[in-house]
Amino acid sequence: MKLLLAGLVLLLIVEINAQWYTFPIEAAQGAWDMAQAYRDMRKANWKDSDKYFHARGNYEAAQRGAGGRWAAEVISDAREWSNGKSGGAGDTEEDQEANRWGREGGDPNHYRPAGLPDKY
């Protein structure tokens, strides 16, 4: 955990694409967006909705700016890495595809399962 935190801090420090004063705010907002998508996924508990929530969280975070995009990428990669280590790597590449789709501005509804309530 300390190594992951140190890596995140190092990446934040060397990030050159963003203004130093907006990047941390965007990153925090992007992390919040990712957490909200995860909470909604758990709350919805809808079959085959995983990819939709991956794409949605990444899309919303990336809309915040460079910091949000960075947070979405780091969180997505860390989550998929931990899933792979814990034996749940079955659909890791498909999840990463949905993550990239959302981060690159693709419509998350591309992955929306039939019947998922509109509030999500």
For each residue, the residues with C-beta under 8 A, 3 or more apart:
1: 4 5
2: 5 6
3: 6 7
4: 1 7 8 78
5: 1 2 8 9
6: 2 3 9 10
7: 3 4 10 11
8: 4 5 11 12 74
9: 5 6 12 13
10: 6 7 13 14
11: 7 8 14 15 70 74
12: 8 9 15 23 24 27 70
13: 9 10
14: 10 11
15: 11 12 18 23 66 67 70
16:
17: 66
18: 15 22 23 26 65 66 67
19: 22 23
20: 23
21: 24 25
22: 18 19 25 26 65 67
23: 12 15 18 19 20 26 27 65 66 67 70
24: 12 21 27 28 67
25: 21 22 28 29 67
26: 18 22 23 29 30 64 65 66 67 68 71
27: 12 23 24 30 31 67 68 70 71
28: 24 25 31 32 67 71
29: 25 26 32 33 61 64 67 68
30: 26 27 33 34 60 61 62 64 67 68 69 70 71 72
31: 27 28 34 35 61 71 75
32: 28 29 35 36
33: 29 30 36 37 57 60 61 64 68 72
34: 30 31 37 38 57 58 61 71 72 75 76
35: 31 32 38 39
36: 32 33 39 40 57 60
37: 33 34 40 41 53 54 56 57 60
38: 34 35 41 42 53 57
39: 35 36 42 43
40: 36 37 43 44 53 56 120
41: 37 38 44 49 50 53
42: 38 39 45
43: 39 40
44: 40 41 49 53 116 117 120
45: 42
46: 49 113 115 116 117 120
47: 113
48: 51 113
49: 41 44 46 52 53 112 113 116 120
50: 41 53 54 91 95 98
51: 48 54 55 94 95 97 98 111
52: 49 55 56 98 108 109 111 112 113 116 120
53: 37 38 40 41 44 49 50 56 57 120
54: 37 50 51 57 58 76 95 98 99 102 111
55: 51 52 58 59 98 99 101 102 106 108 110 111
56: 37 40 52 53 59 60 102 108 120
57: 33 34 36 37 38 53 54 60 61 72 76 102
58: 34 54 55 61 62 72 73 76 98 99 100 101 102 103
59: 55 56 62 63 102 103 105 106 107 108
60: 30 33 36 37 56 57 63 64 68 102
61: 29 30 31 33 34 57 58 64 68 69 71 72 75 103
62: 30 58 59 68 69 72 102 103 104 105
63: 59 60 68
64: 26 29 30 33 60 61 67 68 69
65: 18 22 23 26 68 69
66: 15 17 18 23 26 69 70
67: 15 18 22 23 24 25 26 27 28 29 30 64 70 71
68: 26 27 29 30 33 60 61 62 63 64 65 71 72
69: 30 61 62 64 65 66 72 73 103
70: 11 12 15 23 27 30 66 67 73 74
71: 26 27 28 30 31 34 61 67 68 74 75
72: 30 33 34 57 58 61 62 68 69 75 76 99 102 103
73: 58 69 70 76 77 99 103
74: 8 11 70 71 77 78
75: 31 34 61 71 72 78 79
76: 34 54 57 58 72 73 79 80 95 96 99 103
77: 73 74 80 81
78: 4 74 75 81 82
79: 75 76 82 83
80: 76 77 83 84 92 95 96 99
81: 77 78 84 85
82: 78 79 85 86
83: 79 80 86 88 89 92 95
84: 80 81 88 89 92
85: 81 82
86: 82 83
87:
88: 83 84 92
89: 83 84 92
90:
91: 50 94 95
92: 80 83 84 88 89 95 96
93: 96 97
94: 51 91 97 98
95: 50 51 54 76 80 83 91 92 98 99
96: 76 80 92 93 99 100
97: 51 93 94 100 101
98: 50 51 52 54 55 58 94 95 101 102 111
99: 54 55 58 72 73 76 80 95 96 102 103
100: 58 96 97 103 104
101: 55 58 97 98 104 106 108 110 111
102: 54 55 56 57 58 59 60 62 72 98 99 105 106 108
103: 58 59 61 62 69 72 73 76 99 100
104: 62 100 101
105: 59 62 102
106: 55 59 101 102 110
107: 59 110
108: 52 55 56 59 101 102 111 112
109: 52 112
110: 55 101 106 107
111: 51 52 54 55 98 101 108
112: 49 52 108 109 116
113: 46 47 48 49 52 116
114:
115: 46
116: 44 46 49 52 112 113 120
117: 44 46 120
118:
119:
120: 40 44 46 49 52 53 56 116 117
